[in-house]
Amino acid sequence: MQSNQFSDKFPHAPGGLGGLGYVGIDAPDPIGWRRFAIEVCGLEPALIPPGPREAGMPVLGGGGPDEAGVAPDGSVFLKMDRRQWRLAVHPAETPGLAYLGFELPLEGDLDAAMESISKSGVSIRAGTSQELEARGVGDLAVMEDPAGHRIELFCRPIIDQPMNSTSDIEFLTGSLGMGHAVLFVPEIEPALEFYRGVLGFLRSDYMRFGPDGMGIHFLRCTRRHHSMALVQLGPPSGLQHLMFEATSLDGVGKTLDRAIDAGVTITSSLGRHRNDKTVSFYMKGPSGFDIEIGWGGLLVDEDWVEHEFAGGGDDWGHHGLDPSALLPDE
């Protein structure tokens, strides 16, 4: 197993991280995103959105249908499980990724992680009290990857009531995190050095699309086959897709029905991935990047050996999903 200064200190999980804990995105229309997340994906508005509030301000939002889960600054916070929130949508003129948060499960991990990361030459800082309040966590550290994506490490998130979705779906989270994120990176080698060499992710497998490193690399930090993947297809940075994993195949199928009924663009039909065996489909989210809803993803053991796969990335289905479909919208 790959070893480095960071991962050696945290034997409870590869690299010490406890999975993708939360995701923040920017969007011109957070309320529209809220409707998509609730009515199509099956998430639930946060019972009490994190962040500062003025005296007398209601914590559960007002009485309108679009106010639950909305913070005073207009940000929308959404639940997938017993965490206070997993997905945040912040108002912004330009849509895109705001941050990814990776969890450190054990008390005291954050200080050791910051020391190790600083020694590697990566600039990392402690979160401010305002940032801790905005995230609803006990402690936080902030850095950037080589492509400029904001990466946060956190511990002690707020736990409240279970999700009560009206869409007959539950999500596989817990110690595996909330799913996975796929990022565009302009140069793959610096990105791999950051995520593998500095943060301690392990590579599960990879696929090459062409010359100059073009391809996709699948990285794990829990037993989930991958909590993130890195795609190099050209110069862009940013979020290519987010994946939420249902606990049942019916959850995937019913979400597909809701997406079709709502007129959402299905970018890839139902299919099974070859590498992690997930059955899923992809749809276009309100901010341009895709949302994948899947089930049955592979859980790997410590003896897993990374490998390169070729000849297509799917056992069946996923029509529309090919290297050209991974290119960002212009």
Summary of the structure (lengths in Angstrom):
residues: 330
radius of gyration: 18.8
end to end distance: 39.8
largest distance: 60.2
contacts: 1133
relative contact order: 0.16
helix: 21%
strand: 33%
